[in-house]
Amino acid sequence: MDIKEENKTIIISGEKVAPGEDKLLKINIDRLPTGTLIDIPVYVFNAKNPGPTILLQAGLHGDEINGIEILRRMLHHKLFKIECGAVIVVPLLNVFGFLHFSRDVPDGKDVNRSFPGAKNGSMAGRIAYHYTSQILPQVDFGIDLHTGGGRRENFPQIRYTKEDKSSKKLAEIFKAPFTFSSDLISKSFRKEAYKKGVPTIVYEAGESMRFDDFSIQEGIKGILNVLAYFKVIIAKKGNEEDKTIELTQRKWLRAPTAGMFIPKIMNGSQIEKGQVLGIVTDTYGNYNKEIKAPYNGYVFCVNNQAVVNQGDAIFHVGKPEI
């Protein structure tokens, strides 16, 4: 992994953070109709000793709150006592979406489909533009924290870019329960980072608008694994038994009919081919449709929506390479 080991001053919104300094900075984005200014808070921890500059961000989708809580806890417990390099922490990128309990900004656009953005574009485009121009050029790699959309609950997992060996290495260091490569999405933050040569991994865990302590703890542990690996922090030796299961095949299992969905297995469980994972039943008890495992593997996402339509994605399953 190509890391620039050098002392450098971080500059955001014209403010400088020299080596040996820690500061809370703000990127001014917009104002509410009431005139209230909205800024993106950016914490910068810059050590005296040279090392990598790492970006930790959450809240790109405003309703995905587990990542926000991961970084809040780490800030609260003062876990960014760094020895070398710099760590840029953005606990809440999409302030607008957070205020509206929404994935998007008030104009209905998804910030994570708006990169690199435009200086005079839509609200989502302006957020993406200022963030891209001020943050990305200063970092060596990033960790982007997300949760499942809608009612889908993701078991803690890391997604990396197949074409980027450095992101795969980061995924191995993080050691989430599951790891797999995923395609780059057009105009997403990860694709923009990839285009600029900044390896980025995405941590997906839990369900939107709901705290999940296991997902939060796994996220904190994974970030500390990465910081310790690059000697950014001094940490106790981790548990050597911790490992990540890399899934090389993945498949969505969908509702065979409309009805009430009742899962029969816990998220994160190992599964066997033919095993009944759940049922879809009508409201009058006339029929049950079983959803069976297509192969030996694991379930790493469950749709918690109780009432489903035919074709709705209800289980995400995968298996490692044999």
C-alpha positions in Angstrom: 0.0 0.0 0.0 1.4 3.4 -1.1 1.5 5.6 2.1 3.1 9.0 2.1 5.1 9.0 5.3 5.5 12.7 5.9 4.6 15.5 8.3 2.0 17.7 6.7 -0.3 20.5 7.6 -4.0 19.7 7.1 -5.9 22.7 5.6 -9.8 22.7 5.6 -11.9 25.8 4.9 -8.7 27.9 5.0 -7.8 26.8 8.6 -4.5 25.0 9.2 -3.8 22.1 11.5 -0.1 21.8 11.9 1.7 18.6 13.0 1.2 18.2 16.8 -2.2 20.0 16.7 -5.8 18.8 17.1 -8.7 21.0 16.0 -12.4 20.9 15.3 -13.0 22.6 11.9 -16.2 23.2 9.9 -17.0 23.1 6.2 -19.8 25.6 5.5 -22.3 24.1 3.1 -25.7 25.8 3.1 -28.3 27.4 5.3 -31.9 26.3 6.2 -34.8 28.4 5.0 -34.8 30.0 8.5 -31.3 31.3 7.9 -29.6 28.8 10.2 -26.2 27.9 8.8 -25.4 24.2 8.3 -21.8 23.1 8.6 -20.0 19.7 8.4 -18.0 19.2 11.6 -14.5 17.9 10.8 -12.2 16.7 13.6 -8.5 16.7 12.7 -5.9 14.9 14.9 -2.4 15.6 13.5 0.6 14.0 15.1 4.1 15.3 15.3 5.5 12.2 13.7 5.0 11.4 10.0 2.6 8.7 8.9 -0.5 8.1 6.8 -3.5 10.4 6.8 -6.7 8.4 7.4 -10.3 9.5 6.8 -13.0 8.1 9.0 -16.5 9.2 8.0 -20.1 8.4 8.8 -23.6 9.8 8.1 -23.3 10.1 4.3 -26.8 8.8 4.5 -28.6 10.8 7.2 -30.7 7.9 8.5 -27.7 5.5 8.9 -26.9 6.2 12.5 -24.7 3.3 13.7 -21.6 4.8 12.0 -22.4 8.2 13.6 -22.5 6.5 17.0 -19.2 4.6 16.3 -17.3 7.8 15.7 -19.1 9.6 18.6 -18.1 7.0 21.1 -14.5 7.0 19.8 -14.4 10.8 20.2 -16.1 10.6 23.6 -13.6 8.0 24.9 -10.7 9.9 23.4 -9.5 7.0 21.3 -7.7 9.2 18.8 -4.5 9.6 20.8 -2.4 9.3 17.7 1.4 8.7 17.6 2.0 9.3 13.9 0.3 10.6 10.8 -3.1 12.2 10.9 -6.7 11.1 11.4 -9.6 13.1 9.9 -12.9 12.3 11.6 -16.3 13.3 10.1 -19.0 11.9 12.4 -21.9 13.3 10.4 -21.5 14.2 6.7 -25.2 14.6 5.7 -26.5 16.9 8.4 -29.6 17.7 6.3 -30.6 14.0 6.0 -29.9 13.5 9.7 -32.3 16.3 10.7 -35.0 14.9 8.5 -34.5 11.2 9.4 -33.8 10.6 5.8 -31.2 8.9 3.6 -31.3 12.0 1.3 -31.2 15.8 1.5 -34.4 17.8 1.5 -34.4 18.1 -2.3 -34.7 14.3 -2.6 -31.2 13.7 -3.9 -28.7 11.1 -2.6 -25.3 12.7 -1.7 -23.7 9.3 -2.3 -24.9 9.5 -5.9 -23.7 13.1 -6.4 -19.9 12.9 -6.4 -17.8 14.8 -7.4 -20.5 17.4 -7.3 -20.6 21.0 -8.5 -19.9 24.2 -6.7 -23.2 25.8 -7.8 -25.2 22.6 -8.1 -28.0 21.1 -6.1 -27.7 20.8 -2.3 -26.4 17.2 -2.6 -24.0 18.3 -5.4 -22.6 21.1 -3.3 -22.0 18.9 -0.3 -20.2 16.4 -2.6 -18.2 19.2 -4.2 -16.9 20.9 -1.0 -16.1 17.5 0.5 -14.3 16.2 -2.6 -12.2 19.3 -3.1 -11.3 19.8 0.6 -10.9 16.3 2.1 -10.0 13.7 -0.5 -6.8 15.4 -1.8 -5.3 15.2 1.8 -5.9 11.6 2.7 -4.1 8.3 2.0 -7.1 6.0 2.5 -10.5 6.1 4.1 -13.2 4.1 6.0 -16.8 4.9 5.1 -19.4 3.8 7.7 -22.9 2.8 6.6 -25.9 0.7 7.7 -28.5 -1.2 5.7 -31.1 0.8 3.9 -34.8 0.5 4.6 -35.6 -2.3 7.0 -32.6 -4.4 5.9 -30.3 -5.4 8.7 -26.7 -5.9 7.6 -24.5 -8.2 9.7 -21.2 -6.4 10.2 -19.3 -6.6 6.9 -16.6 -4.8 4.9 -16.9 -4.1 1.2 -13.8 -3.3 -0.9 -13.1 -2.6 -4.5 -12.0 -5.6 -6.4 -9.7 -3.6 -8.8 -7.9 -2.0 -5.8 -5.6 -4.4 -4.0 -4.9 -1.8 -1.3 -8.6 -1.7 -0.3 -8.6 -5.5 -0.1 -5.6 -5.2 2.3 -7.5 -2.7 4.4 -10.5 -5.1 4.6 -8.2 -7.9 5.8 -6.7 -5.6 8.5 -10.2 -4.4 9.6 -11.4 -8.0 10.3 -15.1 -7.5 10.2 -17.0 -10.8 10.5 -17.6 -10.8 6.7 -15.7 -9.3 3.8 -16.4 -9.2 0.1 -15.7 -7.1 -3.0 -18.5 -5.0 -4.4 -18.9 -3.1 -7.6 -18.3 0.7 -7.7 -21.5 2.6 -7.9 -21.7 5.6 -10.3 -21.1 9.0 -8.6 -20.6 7.3 -5.2 -18.0 8.5 -2.7 -16.1 5.3 -3.0 -15.9 5.5 -6.8 -14.7 9.1 -6.6 -12.1 8.1 -4.1 -11.0 5.2 -6.3 -10.6 7.6 -9.3 -8.4 9.8 -7.2 -6.2 6.9 -6.0 -7.5 6.9 -2.4 -8.2 3.3 -1.3 -11.5 3.2 0.6 -13.5 0.4 2.3 -17.1 0.5 3.4 -18.3 -0.8 6.7 -21.9 -1.9 6.6 -23.6 -2.9 9.8 -27.1 -2.8 11.3 -30.3 -1.2 10.1 -31.1 2.4 9.4 -32.6 4.5 12.3 -31.8 1.8 14.8 -28.8 1.5 17.1 -27.2 -2.0 17.2 -24.5 -2.3 19.9 -22.9 -5.3 18.4 -22.4 -3.5 15.1 -21.1 -0.4 16.9 -18.6 -2.4 18.9 -17.4 -4.4 15.8 -17.0 -1.1 14.0 -14.9 0.4 16.7 -12.8 -2.7 17.0 -12.1 -2.7 13.2 -11.1 0.9 13.1 -8.7 0.4 16.0 -7.3 -2.6 14.1 -6.5 -0.4 11.2 -5.0 2.5 13.3 -2.9 0.0 15.2 -1.6 -1.8 12.1 -0.3 1.5 10.7 1.1 2.4 14.1 -1.1 5.5 14.2 -2.1 4.5 17.7 -0.4 2.4 20.3 -2.8 -0.5 21.1 -2.7 -3.8 22.9 -2.2 -6.8 20.7 -5.5 -7.9 19.2 -7.1 -11.3 19.5 -5.3 -13.5 17.0 -8.4 -15.7 16.8 -10.4 -12.9 15.2 -10.8 -13.5 11.5 -12.9 -12.3 8.6 -14.8 -14.7 6.3 -14.4 -13.6 2.7 -17.5 -14.3 0.6 -16.7 -15.0 -3.0 -20.3 -15.7 -4.1 -23.4 -13.8 -3.0 -27.1 -14.1 -3.8 -30.3 -12.3 -2.8 -33.2 -14.6 -1.9 -36.5 -12.9 -2.7 -40.1 -13.4 -1.6 -41.8 -16.0 -3.7 -45.2 -14.4 -3.1 -46.8 -11.5 -1.3 -47.6 -12.0 2.4 -46.1 -11.9 5.9 -42.4 -12.7 6.2 -41.2 -14.7 9.2 -37.5 -15.4 9.3 -36.4 -18.7 10.9 -32.7 -18.0 11.3 -30.5 -15.4 13.0 -28.6 -12.9 10.9 -24.9 -13.9 10.6 -25.6 -17.6 10.9 -24.0 -20.4 9.0 -26.5 -22.2 6.7 -26.7 -25.5 4.9 -28.1 -26.1 1.4 -31.9 -26.8 1.6 -32.2 -25.4 5.1 -35.5 -23.4 5.7 -34.4 -19.8 6.4 -37.9 -18.3 6.6 -41.4 -18.5 5.4 -43.9 -16.1 3.6 -47.5 -16.8 4.7 -50.8 -15.2 3.9 -52.8 -13.5 6.7 -55.4 -16.2 6.9 -53.2 -19.3 7.4 -54.0 -20.8 4.0 -50.5 -21.2 2.8 -46.8 -21.1 3.8 -44.0 -20.6 1.2 -40.6 -21.7 2.4 -37.4 -19.9 1.6 -34.5 -22.4 1.4 -30.8 -21.9 1.4 -29.4 -22.4 -2.2 -26.0 -23.6 -0.9 -23.8 -24.0 2.2 -22.7 -20.6 3.4 -23.8 -17.7 5.6 -26.7 -15.2 5.8 -25.4 -11.7 6.3 -28.5 -9.5 5.7 -32.1 -10.0 6.8 -35.0 -7.8 5.7 -37.0 -7.0 8.9 -40.0 -5.9 7.0 -42.9 -8.0 8.2 -45.2 -7.5 5.2 -43.6 -8.2 1.8 -44.5 -8.2 -1.8 -43.5 -10.8 -4.3 -39.9 -10.3 -5.4 -38.8 -8.3 -2.3 -35.2 -9.0 -1.2 -35.5 -10.8 2.1 -32.1 -12.6 2.7 -28.7 -11.9 1.4 -26.6 -15.0 1.5 -23.0 -15.8 0.5 -20.4 -18.5 0.6 -16.6 -18.5 0.7 -14.4 -20.0 -1.9 -14.0 -23.7 -1.4 
